[in-house]
Amino acid sequence: MPGGSQSEREDKVSMELTEEIIQSMEVGMAFRDYNGRISSMDFHKASNYLVTASDDESIRLYDVSTATCLKTINSKKYGVDLVCFTSHPTTVIYSSKNGWDESLRLLSLHDNKYLRYFKGHHDRVVSLSLCSRKEFFISGSLDRTVLLWDQRAEKCQGLLRVQGRPAIAYDEQGLVFAIAFGGHVRMFDARKYEKGPFDIFSIGGDLSDANVVKFSNDGRLMLVTTMDGHIHVLDSFRGTLLFTYNVKPVSSDSTLEASFSPEGMFVISGSGDGSVYAWSVRTGKEVASWMSSEVEPPVIKWTPGSLMFVTGSSELSFWIPDLSKLGSYVGSK
């Protein structure tokens, strides 16, 4: 009955994310037409677009609201590893995966044109983050540098040296960025980064390679994942280590990714054995887990402002609540 499905949709939108809803989540739709693993994905903050990069040397643009693939662009010459949206919903910055050209590229997906090349790194780029406030972005590489860029200029605007594999991220406001390596997170003022970090936080003696660092939407929390399979959640103002969640370790050429839910109450993560986990930030306990036939960690991101998360492995999967498991919600208005 059409009326029923409408009220179901409204219920879905009005639901607050709870442990029960997370436990009910399952794959609602999957794209299985990839010929290689998905290495990276990103949501555009102000539209319904999702972009993926994969080992089959393709960049794909999706409309999440209609679950359709709008465009596939091949990057055969350079390969593609990490991809991020700019403020424009059809323009991305991506890193290559060919071992000989470590330039970053500004690409228009609309007409498949390169708008700019950013040359500066001498080894694989392993972390990429765009500033929400201006046209700035930062990149971290195995060459042990973090470079600061302006999208309008080919040369980097600043360079920070690190002692290890760097994981980097801007906060949601674009005022602060974090660089994680060597068991610590260094906090920088984006406007005065050349003065060095204004704070340094410890992640509990975990010296294995940092994989990703992320801020919650409200900026109060941050997470750091490491190669040894640890997901550390910190208070991003005080630097207090709140919880450490443990999953299977990942290999040096994989990335352990984790993501905060939109309101920052839950963390979802991959694992070295391909599984997916959900954790409560309030209690520090595991809320749900989903086993997988995959043997590498998926990339994983929560959809902005939505009761859905997405994983990328050898296929792209959209995870949504199964409302039939939540009888008490349907028709509860």
C-alpha positions as CSV (number, residue, x, y, z in Angstrom):
1,M,0.0,0.0,0.0
2,P,1.6,3.3,-1.1
3,G,0.5,5.2,2.1
4,G,2.3,2.6,4.3
5,S,5.6,3.0,2.5
6,Q,5.3,6.8,2.8
7,S,4.9,6.7,6.6
8,E,7.7,4.1,6.8
9,R,9.9,6.6,4.9
10,E,9.0,9.4,7.3
11,D,9.7,7.1,10.3
12,K,13.1,6.3,8.8
13,V,14.0,10.0,8.6
14,S,12.7,10.9,12.0
15,M,14.4,8.0,13.8
16,E,17.3,8.8,16.1
17,L,20.2,6.4,15.6
18,T,20.1,3.8,18.4
19,E,21.9,0.6,19.1
20,E,18.8,-1.3,18.0
21,I,18.8,0.5,14.6
22,I,22.5,-0.2,14.1
23,Q,22.0,-3.9,15.0
24,S,19.2,-4.1,12.4
25,M,21.3,-2.8,9.5
26,E,22.0,-4.9,6.5
27,V,23.0,-4.4,2.9
28,G,20.1,-2.8,1.1
29,M,21.8,-2.5,-2.3
30,A,25.2,-3.4,-3.8
31,F,27.1,-2.6,-7.0
32,R,29.1,-5.7,-7.9
33,D,30.5,-4.5,-11.3
34,Y,34.0,-3.6,-10.0
35,N,37.0,-5.4,-11.5
36,G,39.2,-4.5,-8.5
37,R,39.1,-3.5,-4.9
38,I,37.6,-0.1,-4.0
39,S,40.5,1.9,-2.5
40,S,38.8,5.1,-1.4
41,M,35.4,6.9,-1.4
42,D,34.0,10.2,-0.4
43,F,30.7,11.9,0.1
44,H,30.0,15.4,-1.1
45,K,28.8,17.4,1.9
46,A,26.1,19.5,0.1
47,S,24.7,17.0,-2.4
48,N,23.7,13.4,-2.7
49,Y,26.9,12.4,-4.5
50,L,29.4,9.7,-3.6
51,V,32.6,9.1,-5.5
52,T,34.7,5.9,-5.5
53,A,38.2,5.1,-6.6
54,S,39.2,1.5,-7.3
55,D,42.0,-0.8,-8.4
56,D,40.4,-1.3,-11.8
57,E,41.7,2.3,-12.4
58,S,38.2,3.8,-12.4
59,I,36.6,6.8,-10.7
60,R,32.8,6.4,-10.3
61,L,30.2,9.0,-9.4
62,Y,27.0,7.9,-7.7
63,D,23.7,9.6,-6.8
64,V,23.0,8.1,-3.3
65,S,19.4,9.3,-3.3
66,T,18.5,7.2,-6.4
67,A,21.3,4.6,-5.9
68,T,22.5,5.1,-9.5
69,C,25.9,5.3,-11.0
70,L,26.0,8.5,-13.0
71,K,29.5,8.3,-14.5
72,T,32.6,6.1,-14.8
73,I,35.9,7.7,-15.7
74,N,39.0,5.6,-16.3
75,S,42.4,6.7,-15.2
76,K,44.4,4.1,-17.0
77,K,47.6,6.1,-17.4
78,Y,48.0,7.1,-13.7
79,G,45.8,4.7,-11.8
80,V,43.8,6.0,-8.9
81,D,44.2,5.5,-5.2
82,L,42.6,8.2,-3.0
83,V,39.8,10.4,-4.1
84,C,38.1,13.5,-2.4
85,F,35.4,15.9,-3.5
86,T,36.2,19.6,-3.7
87,S,33.4,22.0,-2.7
88,H,32.0,21.4,-6.3
89,P,29.9,18.2,-6.6
90,T,31.5,17.1,-9.8
91,T,35.1,18.1,-9.2
92,V,37.5,15.7,-7.4
93,I,41.2,15.6,-6.3
94,Y,42.8,12.2,-6.6
95,S,46.2,10.5,-6.1
96,S,47.7,8.1,-8.6
97,K,48.7,4.5,-8.2
98,N,51.3,3.8,-10.8
99,G,54.5,4.0,-8.9
100,W,56.1,6.6,-11.1
101,D,54.1,9.8,-10.9
102,E,53.0,10.9,-7.5
103,S,51.2,14.1,-8.6
104,L,47.7,14.9,-7.3
105,R,45.1,15.8,-9.9
106,L,42.1,18.1,-9.9
107,L,39.6,16.5,-12.3
108,S,36.3,17.6,-13.6
109,L,34.0,14.6,-13.7
110,H,31.5,16.6,-15.7
111,D,33.7,16.7,-18.9
112,N,36.6,14.4,-17.9
113,K,39.1,17.3,-17.9
114,Y,42.2,17.8,-15.8
115,L,42.0,21.3,-14.3
116,R,45.4,21.2,-12.5
117,Y,48.3,19.0,-11.4
118,F,49.8,19.3,-8.0
119,K,53.5,18.1,-8.1
120,G,55.5,17.7,-4.9
121,H,55.4,14.2,-3.4
122,H,58.1,11.6,-4.2
123,D,56.3,8.5,-2.9
124,R,52.8,7.2,-2.6
125,V,50.2,9.6,-1.1
126,V,48.5,7.8,1.8
127,S,46.3,10.5,3.2
128,L,44.3,13.4,1.7
129,S,42.0,15.9,3.3
130,L,40.2,19.0,2.0
131,C,39.4,22.1,3.9
132,S,35.7,23.0,4.1
133,R,36.4,26.7,4.5
134,K,38.6,27.6,1.6
135,E,40.2,26.1,-1.5
136,F,42.9,24.5,0.7
137,F,43.8,20.8,1.1
138,I,46.6,18.7,2.6
139,S,48.3,15.5,1.5
140,G,50.5,13.1,3.4
141,S,52.9,10.7,1.8
142,L,55.3,7.8,2.5
143,D,58.0,10.3,1.5
144,R,57.5,11.5,5.1
145,T,56.1,14.9,4.2
146,V,52.7,16.6,4.6
147,L,52.2,19.2,1.9
148,L,49.6,22.1,2.1
149,W,48.0,23.2,-1.1
150,D,45.8,25.8,-2.6
151,Q,43.6,24.3,-5.4
152,R,44.3,27.4,-7.5
153,A,48.1,26.9,-7.5
154,E,50.2,24.0,-8.8
155,K,53.0,24.4,-6.3
156,C,52.5,23.5,-2.6
157,Q,52.1,26.3,-0.2
158,G,53.7,24.7,2.8
159,L,55.7,21.6,3.9
160,L,55.8,19.7,7.2
161,R,58.2,16.9,7.8
162,V,57.1,13.8,9.7
163,Q,58.8,10.7,11.1
164,G,56.6,8.0,9.7
165,R,53.5,7.3,7.7
166,P,51.2,10.3,8.2
167,A,47.4,10.2,8.6
168,I,45.9,13.6,8.3
169,A,42.6,15.4,8.5
170,Y,41.0,18.8,8.8
171,D,38.2,19.3,11.3
172,E,34.7,20.1,9.9
173,Q,35.2,23.8,10.3
174,G,38.5,23.8,8.4
175,L,40.2,25.7,11.3
176,V,42.4,22.9,12.6
177,F,44.1,19.9,11.1
178,A,45.6,16.8,12.8
179,I,48.6,14.7,11.7
180,A,49.0,11.3,13.3
181,F,52.2,9.2,13.3
182,G,54.5,7.5,15.7
183,G,52.0,7.0,18.5
184,H,50.9,10.7,18.7
185,V,48.5,13.1,17.1
186,R,49.8,16.6,16.4
187,M,47.2,19.4,16.3
188,F,47.8,22.4,14.0
189,D,46.1,25.8,13.6
190,A,45.4,25.8,9.8
191,R,46.2,29.5,9.6
192,K,49.4,29.3,11.6
193,Y,50.7,25.8,10.9
194,E,54.3,27.0,10.3
195,K,54.5,27.7,14.1
196,G,54.3,24.0,14.7
197,P,51.7,22.0,16.6
198,F,49.7,23.7,19.3
199,D,49.1,20.4,21.0
200,I,50.4,16.8,20.9
201,F,48.2,13.9,22.1
202,S,49.4,10.4,22.9
203,I,47.5,7.4,21.6
204,G,48.4,5.1,24.5
205,G,51.7,3.7,23.4
206,D,50.5,2.3,20.0
207,L,53.5,2.9,17.8
208,S,52.3,1.0,14.7
209,D,51.6,3.0,11.5
210,A,48.7,5.4,11.7
211,N,46.1,4.7,8.9
212,V,43.4,7.3,9.3
213,V,42.6,10.2,11.6
214,K,39.1,11.7,11.6
215,F,37.1,14.3,13.5
216,S,33.4,13.9,14.6
217,N,31.1,16.4,12.9
218,D,30.9,18.6,16.1
219,G,34.7,18.5,16.4
220,R,34.7,17.2,20.0
221,L,36.0,13.8,19.2
222,M,38.6,12.3,17.0
223,L,39.6,8.8,16.0
224,V,42.9,7.3,14.9
225,T,43.3,3.8,13.4
226,T,46.5,1.9,13.3
227,M,48.0,-1.0,11.4
228,D,47.9,-3.2,14.5
229,G,44.1,-3.1,14.4
230,H,43.4,-0.4,17.0
231,I,40.8,2.3,16.8
232,H,41.5,5.0,19.3
233,V,38.9,7.6,20.2
234,L,40.1,10.8,21.8
235,D,38.6,14.0,23.2
236,S,39.9,16.4,20.6
237,F,40.2,19.4,23.0
238,R,41.9,17.7,25.9
239,G,43.6,14.9,24.1
240,T,42.2,12.3,26.6
241,L,42.2,8.8,25.2
242,L,38.5,7.7,25.8
243,F,38.4,4.2,24.3
244,T,40.4,1.9,22.2
245,Y,38.5,-0.6,20.0
246,N,40.4,-3.7,18.7
247,V,40.0,-5.5,15.4
248,K,42.3,-7.7,13.4
249,P,45.5,-6.0,12.2
250,V,45.9,-5.0,8.6
251,S,48.7,-5.4,6.1
252,S,51.0,-2.6,5.2
253,D,49.4,-2.0,1.8
254,S,45.8,-2.0,3.3
255,T,44.1,0.8,5.3
256,L,42.0,0.3,8.4
257,E,39.2,2.8,8.0
258,A,36.7,3.9,10.6
259,S,33.9,6.6,10.6
260,F,31.8,8.5,13.1
261,S,28.1,8.4,12.8
262,P,26.7,11.9,12.0
263,E,25.9,12.8,15.6
264,G,29.1,11.2,16.9
265,M,27.5,8.6,19.1
266,F,28.8,5.5,17.2
267,V,31.9,4.5,15.3
268,I,31.9,2.0,12.5
269,S,35.0,0.3,11.3
270,G,36.5,-2.3,9.0
271,S,38.9,-5.0,10.2
272,G,41.9,-6.9,8.9
273,D,39.7,-9.9,8.2
274,G,37.2,-8.0,6.2
275,S,34.5,-7.8,8.9
276,V,32.6,-4.6,9.8
277,Y,32.1,-3.5,13.4
278,A,30.0,-0.8,15.2
279,W,30.9,0.6,18.6
280,S,29.2,2.9,21.1
281,V,31.1,6.0,22.0
282,R,29.1,6.4,25.1
283,T,30.0,3.0,26.6
284,G,33.0,2.0,24.5
285,K,31.4,-1.4,23.9
286,E,30.8,-3.3,20.6
287,V,27.2,-2.8,19.4
288,A,27.2,-5.0,16.3
289,S,29.4,-6.9,13.9
290,W,29.0,-8.3,10.4
291,M,31.3,-11.1,9.2
292,S,32.5,-11.1,5.6
293,S,33.9,-13.4,3.0
294,E,36.4,-10.7,2.2
295,V,39.9,-10.9,3.5
296,E,40.9,-7.3,3.5
297,P,39.5,-4.3,5.4
298,P,36.7,-2.4,3.5
299,V,36.7,1.3,3.2
300,I,33.8,2.5,5.2
301,K,32.0,5.9,5.6
302,W,28.8,7.0,7.2
303,T,26.4,8.9,4.8
304,P,26.1,12.5,5.9
305,G,22.9,13.1,7.8
306,S,21.4,9.7,7.1
307,L,20.7,6.4,8.6
308,M,23.0,4.7,6.2
309,F,26.6,3.7,5.9
310,V,28.6,2.5,2.8
311,T,31.4,0.0,2.5
312,G,33.7,-0.6,-0.4
313,S,35.6,-3.8,-1.0
314,S,35.3,-5.8,-4.2
315,E,31.8,-4.3,-4.3
316,L,30.1,-1.2,-3.1
317,S,27.4,-1.8,-0.4
318,F,24.8,0.5,1.0
319,W,23.8,-0.5,4.6
320,I,20.4,0.5,5.8
321,P,18.1,-0.4,8.8
322,D,15.8,-3.3,8.2
323,L,12.5,-1.8,9.5
324,S,10.8,-5.2,9.8
325,K,13.2,-5.9,12.7
326,L,12.1,-2.7,14.4
327,G,8.4,-3.3,14.9
328,S,8.1,-0.8,17.7
329,Y,9.1,2.1,15.4
330,V,6.8,1.6,12.5
331,G,3.5,3.4,13.0
332,S,4.6,4.7,16.4
333,K,3.8,8.4,15.6
